[in-house]
Amino acid sequence: MTLDYFRDYCLNLPHVTEDTPFGPDVLVFRVGGKIFALMDLETFPYVNLKCDPERAVELREQYPGITPGYHMNKKLWNSVSTKGNVPDALILELAKHSYELIRDSLPKKVKESL
């Protein structure tokens, strides 16, 4: 998975924005102002994605490239390897899952403004 491919995928989801709030090396994708994905811009070894807690545990057991989220809430976030040990299709599916979790948790006013 390349950063450009992942970036294009995320930016094609409705109402997604990107920025670098943690410095020039960390790219963040947001919906409604809330983060659903973040990654290192230089090396892109993994992407942090929010996940349903039960599914997060299952994924970690099934794929060695999916681990508790680095510098994130370990119950709700996974670090997903982009180096070939997690299928690209699954990475994109998990990005969409993260996006949907965040989008669906937005306050009603924010959802209506999107």
N, CA and C of each residue as an Amber inpcrd file, in Angstrom:
protein
   342
   0.8570000  -1.1810000   0.0000000   0.0000000   0.0000000   0.0000000
   0.8940000   1.2320000   0.0000000   0.6210000   2.1350000  -0.8880000
   1.3840000   3.3770000  -0.9230000   0.6000000   4.4900000  -0.2300000
   1.3170000   5.4760000   0.2410000   0.6770000   6.6140000   0.8880000
  -0.2380000   7.3390000  -0.1030000   0.2120000   7.5170000  -1.3330000
  -0.6120000   8.2140000  -2.3320000  -1.9350000   7.4950000  -2.5700000
  -1.8800000   6.1720000  -2.6700000  -3.0970000   5.3930000  -2.8970000
  -4.0400000   5.5230000  -1.7090000  -3.4940000   5.3780000  -0.5060000
  -4.3100000   5.4850000   0.7070000  -4.8920000   6.8890000   0.8370000
  -4.0810000   7.8710000   0.5690000  -4.5310000   9.2660000   0.6560000
  -5.6740000   9.5360000  -0.3180000  -5.5290000   9.0940000  -1.5610000
  -6.6010000   9.2710000  -2.5580000  -7.8870000   8.5950000  -2.1100000
  -7.7610000   7.3850000  -1.5520000  -8.9350000   6.6570000  -1.0730000
  -9.6540000   7.4670000   0.0070000  -8.9090000   7.9300000   1.0000000
  -9.5180000   8.6730000   2.1020000 -10.1490000   9.9800000   1.6370000
  -9.4600000  10.6810000   0.7600000  -9.9860000  11.9730000   0.2990000
 -11.2160000  11.8250000  -0.5860000 -11.4660000  10.6310000  -1.0810000
 -12.6670000  10.3890000  -1.8770000 -13.8760000  10.0220000  -1.0300000
 -13.6750000   9.8220000   0.2670000 -14.8050000   9.6120000   1.1660000
 -15.4750000  10.9680000   1.3980000 -16.8020000  10.9880000   1.5530000
 -17.5090000  12.2710000   1.6910000 -17.0350000  13.1070000   2.8850000
 -16.8070000  14.3860000   2.6250000 -16.5410000  15.4020000   3.6490000
 -15.2310000  15.1980000   4.4130000 -14.2670000  14.5410000   3.8050000
 -12.9840000  14.2930000   4.4600000 -12.0330000  15.4570000   4.2100000
 -11.3220000  15.8260000   5.2620000 -10.2700000  16.8330000   5.1570000
  -8.9740000  16.2110000   5.6730000  -7.8590000  16.8380000   5.3260000
  -6.5660000  16.3690000   5.8150000  -5.7910000  17.5510000   6.3730000
  -4.9410000  17.2750000   7.3380000  -4.0630000  18.3040000   7.8790000
  -2.9110000  17.6330000   8.6190000  -2.0290000  18.4520000   9.1690000
  -0.8580000  17.9520000   9.8990000  -0.7760000  18.6550000  11.2580000
  -1.7130000  18.3480000  12.1710000  -1.7600000  19.0630000  13.4510000
  -0.6400000  18.6890000  14.4190000   0.0340000  17.5760000  14.1870000
   1.0780000  17.1130000  15.1010000   2.4720000  17.3660000  14.5460000
   2.5630000  18.2360000  13.5670000   3.8470000  18.5310000  12.9390000
   3.8410000  18.1010000  11.4830000   4.8630000  18.4720000  10.7500000
   4.8590000  18.2500000   9.3000000   5.0020000  16.7900000   8.8810000
   5.3020000  15.8990000   9.8190000   5.5290000  14.4970000   9.4600000
   4.3370000  13.5810000   9.7110000   3.2710000  14.0870000  10.3300000
   2.1180000  13.2460000  10.6560000   0.8860000  13.7660000   9.9250000
   0.3910000  12.9420000   9.0060000  -0.7980000  13.2920000   8.2310000
  -2.0330000  12.7270000   8.9150000  -3.0700000  13.5580000   9.0000000
  -4.3160000  13.2020000   9.6670000  -5.4700000  13.3950000   8.6880000
  -6.4090000  12.4450000   8.7080000  -7.6520000  12.5810000   7.9540000
  -8.7870000  12.7150000   8.9480000  -9.7060000  13.6340000   8.6280000
 -10.8170000  13.9330000   9.5340000 -12.1440000  13.9370000   8.7820000
 -13.1980000  13.6710000   9.5290000 -14.5610000  13.9010000   9.0600000
 -15.2590000  14.6670000  10.1730000 -15.9030000  15.7640000   9.8180000
 -16.5610000  16.5930000  10.8260000 -15.6100000  17.1210000  11.8740000
 -14.3430000  17.2860000  11.5190000 -13.3410000  17.8070000  12.4470000
 -12.7210000  16.7670000  13.3600000 -13.1740000  15.5140000  13.2860000
 -12.6450000  14.4510000  14.1580000 -11.7640000  13.4990000  13.3540000
 -10.6710000  13.0760000  13.9640000  -9.6840000  12.2160000  13.3110000
 -10.2110000  10.7930000  13.1590000 -10.0450000  10.2340000  11.9440000
 -10.3370000   8.8100000  11.7530000  -9.1230000   8.0340000  11.2600000
  -8.0720000   8.7200000  10.8330000  -6.8470000   8.0410000  10.3960000
  -5.6680000   8.9780000  10.5640000  -4.5200000   8.4090000  10.9810000
  -3.2970000   9.2020000  11.0390000  -2.1020000   8.3040000  10.7660000
  -1.0890000   8.9210000  10.1430000   0.0870000   8.1530000   9.7400000
   1.2910000   9.0540000   9.5600000   2.4810000   8.4240000   9.5420000
   3.7420000   9.1040000   9.2970000   3.8630000   9.3770000   7.8040000
   4.1200000  10.6250000   7.4600000   4.2220000  11.0210000   6.0460000
   5.5010000  10.5490000   5.3690000   6.5580000  10.4160000   6.1170000
   7.8470000  10.0740000   5.5030000   7.9820000   8.5940000   5.1930000
   7.6480000   7.7330000   6.1600000   7.8930000   6.3020000   5.9570000
   6.6280000   5.4800000   5.7600000   5.4930000   5.9370000   6.2240000
   4.1890000   5.2700000   6.1030000   4.2660000   3.7720000   6.4270000
   4.8450000   3.4120000   7.6020000   4.9360000   1.9910000   7.9470000
   3.6030000   1.3960000   8.4060000   2.7280000   2.2530000   8.9170000
   1.4160000   1.8130000   9.3890000   0.4900000   3.0170000   9.4130000
  -0.7990000   2.7330000   9.5800000  -1.7960000   3.7770000   9.7450000
  -2.6070000   3.4330000  10.9960000  -2.8770000   4.4410000  11.8190000
  -3.7340000   4.2570000  12.9860000  -5.1750000   4.4760000  12.5670000
  -6.0260000   3.4860000  12.8760000  -7.4340000   3.5350000  12.5110000
  -8.2950000   3.1350000  13.6960000  -9.3930000   3.8420000  13.8740000
 -10.3290000   3.5000000  14.9410000 -11.0570000   2.2160000  14.5350000
 -11.4370000   1.4190000  15.5440000 -12.0800000   0.1490000  15.2510000
 -13.0220000  -0.2220000  16.3870000 -14.0820000  -0.9260000  16.0460000
 -14.9650000  -1.5010000  17.0470000 -14.1050000  -2.3660000  17.9740000
 -14.2280000  -2.2210000  19.2980000 -13.3300000  -2.9200000  20.2210000
 -13.2830000  -4.4420000  20.0500000 -14.4290000  -5.0700000  19.8480000
 -14.4350000  -6.5280000  19.6680000 -13.7380000  -6.9320000  18.3790000
 -14.0110000  -6.2100000  17.3320000 -13.3700000  -6.5090000  16.0510000
 -11.8700000  -6.2420000  16.1280000 -11.4800000  -5.2120000  16.8680000
 -10.0570000  -4.8850000  17.0070000  -9.2890000  -6.0710000  17.5700000
  -9.8400000  -6.7080000  18.5850000  -9.1850000  -7.8590000  19.2010000
  -9.0940000  -9.0100000  18.1930000 -10.1780000  -9.2720000  17.4890000
 -10.1840000 -10.3510000  16.4900000  -9.1280000 -10.1110000  15.4120000
  -9.0410000  -8.8790000  14.9310000  -8.0730000  -8.5510000  13.8800000
  -6.6410000  -8.7310000  14.3760000  -6.3890000  -8.3290000  15.6120000
  -5.0390000  -8.4600000  16.1810000  -4.6370000  -9.9280000  16.3110000
  -5.6140000 -10.7850000  16.6010000  -5.3410000 -12.2170000  16.7030000
  -5.0990000 -12.8450000  15.3280000  -5.7630000 -12.3120000  14.3240000
  -5.7090000 -12.8910000  12.9780000  -4.5160000 -12.4010000  12.1570000
  -4.1090000 -11.1480000  12.3460000  -3.0510000 -10.5490000  11.5260000
  -1.9270000 -10.0110000  12.4030000  -0.7120000 -10.5000000  12.2260000
   0.4070000  -9.9730000  13.0140000   0.7120000  -8.5060000  12.6860000
   0.2460000  -8.0290000  11.5330000   0.4750000  -6.6410000  11.1420000
  -0.5410000  -5.6680000  11.7190000  -1.4600000  -6.1590000  12.5470000
  -2.4410000  -5.2860000  13.2110000  -2.1880000  -5.3930000  14.7100000
  -1.8330000  -4.2460000  15.2980000  -1.4610000  -4.1880000  16.7120000
  -2.2360000  -3.0610000  17.3940000  -2.2580000  -3.0420000  18.7370000
  -2.9130000  -1.9300000  19.4320000  -2.3470000  -0.5900000  18.9500000
  -3.2040000   0.4060000  18.8230000  -2.8230000   1.6950000  18.2650000
  -1.6690000   2.3660000  18.9850000  -0.6290000   2.6700000  18.2450000
   0.5480000   3.3450000  18.7840000   0.1820000   4.7660000  19.1960000
   0.4170000   5.1080000  20.4500000   0.0940000   6.4170000  21.0290000
  -1.3970000   6.7280000  20.9880000  -2.2280000   5.6850000  20.9660000
  -3.6760000   5.8720000  20.9060000  -4.3250000   5.0210000  22.0000000
  -5.6330000   5.1780000  22.1700000  -6.3880000   4.3300000  23.0760000
  -6.3300000   2.9050000  22.5280000  -5.6650000   2.0030000  23.2440000
  -5.4030000   0.6470000  22.7660000  -6.6720000  -0.1780000  22.5720000
  -7.7430000   0.2160000  23.2230000  -9.0060000  -0.5150000  23.0870000
  -9.7260000  -0.1380000  21.7840000  -9.5900000   1.1050000  21.3720000
 -10.3820000   1.6210000  20.2540000  -9.6060000   1.8330000  18.9620000
  -8.2900000   1.7950000  19.0180000  -7.4860000   2.1010000  17.8340000
  -6.4990000   0.9720000  17.5410000  -6.3040000   0.7110000  16.2540000
  -5.3060000  -0.2490000  15.7850000  -4.2600000   0.4670000  14.9510000
  -3.0390000  -0.0200000  15.0330000  -1.9950000   0.3490000  14.0810000
  -1.9740000  -0.7740000  13.0440000  -2.2170000  -0.4090000  11.7850000
  -2.3300000  -1.3880000  10.7100000  -1.1330000  -1.2290000   9.7820000
  -0.3460000  -2.2790000   9.6650000   0.8560000  -2.2470000   8.8280000
   0.4930000  -2.0470000   7.3550000   1.3000000  -1.2410000   6.6910000
   1.1170000  -0.9920000   5.2590000   2.2290000  -1.6530000   4.4450000
   2.9970000  -2.5140000   5.0740000   4.1940000  -3.0910000   4.4480000
   3.9790000  -4.4820000   3.8500000   2.7250000  -4.8750000   3.6350000
   2.4720000  -6.1140000   2.9250000   1.9700000  -7.2760000   3.7520000
   1.9700000  -7.1700000   5.0790000   1.4790000  -8.2920000   5.8650000
   0.0040000  -8.1620000   6.2640000  -0.6490000  -7.1120000   5.7700000
  -2.0960000  -6.9540000   5.8710000  -2.5710000  -6.6520000   4.4530000
  -3.5610000  -7.3990000   3.9500000  -4.0200000  -7.1640000   2.5790000
  -4.4930000  -5.7170000   2.3640000  -4.1360000  -5.1620000   1.2070000
  -4.5260000  -3.7830000   0.9000000  -6.0380000  -3.5880000   0.9880000
  -6.7970000  -4.5640000   0.5080000  -8.2600000  -4.4490000   0.5550000
  -8.7530000  -4.3320000   1.9930000  -8.1150000  -5.0560000   2.9110000
  -8.5020000  -4.9750000   4.3240000  -8.1260000  -3.6180000   4.9090000
  -6.9870000  -3.0890000   4.5390000  -6.5920000  -1.7520000   5.0210000
  -7.6420000  -0.7230000   4.6090000  -8.0650000  -0.7750000   3.3620000
  -9.0770000   0.1770000   2.8940000 -10.4160000  -0.0540000   3.5840000
 -10.7830000  -1.3080000   3.8010000 -12.0250000  -1.6170000   4.5110000
 -11.9800000  -1.0680000   5.9360000 -10.8320000  -1.2210000   6.5880000
 -10.6900000  -0.7190000   7.9570000 -10.6690000   0.8050000   8.0010000
 -10.1330000   1.4370000   6.9680000 -10.1740000   2.9020000   6.8850000
 -11.6200000   3.3790000   6.7690000 -12.3980000   2.6940000   5.9450000
 -13.8120000   3.0730000   5.7970000 -14.5700000   2.8120000   7.0930000
 -14.2670000   1.7000000   7.7640000 -14.8890000   1.3880000   9.0570000
 -14.5780000   2.4910000  10.0760000 -13.3300000   2.9290000  10.1250000
 -12.9270000   3.9960000  11.0320000 -13.6810000   5.2870000  10.7030000
 -13.7130000   5.6210000   9.4210000 -14.4440000   6.8020000   8.9500000
 -15.9090000   6.7420000   9.4050000 -16.5460000   5.5870000   9.1970000
 -17.9640000   5.4490000   9.5450000 -18.1990000   5.5380000  11.0430000
 -17.2960000   4.9550000  11.8470000 -17.4260000   5.0680000  13.3020000
 -17.3850000   6.5220000  13.7410000 -16.4460000   7.2730000  13.2010000
 -16.3180000   8.6840000  13.5670000 -17.5030000   9.4870000  13.0420000
 -17.8330000   9.3040000  11.7700000 -18.9610000  10.0320000  11.1710000
 -20.2450000   9.7850000  11.9530000 -20.5100000   8.5320000  12.2980000
 -21.7490000   8.1960000  12.9900000 -21.7790000   8.7120000  14.4250000
 -20.6170000   9.0150000  15.0050000 -20.5710000   9.5140000  16.3790000
 -20.6350000  11.0380000  16.4660000 -20.6380000  11.6960000  15.3200000
 -20.6720000  13.1610000  15.3200000 -22.0020000  13.6750000  15.8700000
 -21.9690000  14.8210000  16.5340000 -23.2150000  15.4290000  16.9980000
 -24.1470000  15.7360000  15.8190000 -25.4200000  15.7380000  16.0830000
 -26.4320000  15.9420000  15.0430000 -26.1900000  17.2260000  14.2520000
 -25.8400000  18.3040000  14.9480000 -25.5960000  19.5830000  14.2640000
 -24.4470000  19.4810000  13.2790000 -23.3980000  18.7830000  13.6760000
 -22.2320000  18.6310000  12.7890000 -22.6090000  17.7760000  11.5900000
 -23.3390000  16.6800000  11.8240000 -23.7780000  15.8230000  10.7150000
 -24.6110000  16.6040000   9.7120000 -25.5090000  17.4440000  10.2300000
 -26.3840000  18.2270000   9.3470000 -25.6090000  19.2470000   8.5500000
 -24.4960000  19.7280000   9.0880000 -23.7140000  20.7440000   8.3820000
 -22.8210000  20.1340000   7.2940000 -22.6530000  18.8130000   7.3020000
 -21.8250000  18.1540000   6.2840000 -22.5460000  18.0760000   4.9530000
